[in-house]
Amino acid sequence: MAEEKVKLEWEINKKTSWLGTSFKELYLYKDLLFSLVRKEFLSSYQQTLLGPFWVLLQPILTVFTSLLIFHKIIGVPTEGVPPLLYYLAGITLWNLFSDIFLGTSITFTQNVLVFNKVYFPRIIVPLSVVLLSGLRFLIQLVLFFIALTYYYLAGKVVIPVNTLLLAIPVIITTAGISLGAGLVFSIFTAKYRDFLGLLQVILRLLLFVCPIFYPMSIVPGKLKWLMNLNPLSAQFELYRYALLGKGQFTADQVLYSGLFMVVLLAGGMLLFNKTADRLVDVI
């Protein structure tokens, strides 16, 4: 009698893709992905006075602080752009980077109990952070375009319609760099808790190393090579060029940022997937 072949729902083997799972399996867990995004968004603003308005209040407060320090006190030029618009453009992109970087860096420390009890592709959690941060970024971007429209109607700026779409690859590249870096640091924060404090220091340093509150044009020539080592520098300049028509960058710098993102993201994915299950057992 011929043996009947049994169709298996799941098969455990040692072969994994670079994502740690297949795209088909990720699609099967799409409901979980969106549920995580919804849960985190709602829980972030529970029992708060302002609720989701904090998404807008954070960049507004940062802009007014920047106006006081960098514009009024220090007098940093903004290339002819109204300072509020100039700072708001940089801050929205910075918030996207910092939110994804911090959120993915604590993947294991924040979700170890869930990882120990339920199986699902571990990469779902970092992806939910990316989607949630992207949602917050879009809300803040709407605020920027409201301000841009106001200044346009007041005759103080010209909207660079021909370059607006250049912001899309900038957003993708910045999100990719922050996700890749976050995946790498999630391994270290799981093993060594003092890395959480180091992350805060790194973000504070990057806040001033990136041209968020100042243009690259005022950086002394002997220091520009150091600024150009930072793959985010060209992205901030290109982002402002796309939205405001002002920015200093070269094609080589943009290409360097893109290649850096691809290498870092691929390496972060591989490292995350190779160590995820082992880390859950030792945390």
Buried (B, 14 or more C-beta within 10 A) or exposed (E): EEEEEEEEEEEEEEEEEEBBBEEEBBEEBEEBBEEBBBEBBEEBBEEEEEEBEBBBEBBBEBBEEBBEEBBEEEEBBBBEBBBBBBBBBBBBBBBBBBBBBBBBBBBBBBBBEEBEEEEBBBBBBBBBBBBBBBBBBEBBBEBBEEBBEBBBEEEEBEBBEEBEEBBEBBBEBBBBBBBBBBBBBBBBBBEEEEBBEBBEEBBEEBBEBBBBBBBBEEBEEEEBEEBBEBBBBBBBBBBBBBBBBBBBBEEEBBEBBBEBBBEBBEEBBBBBBEBBEEBBEEB
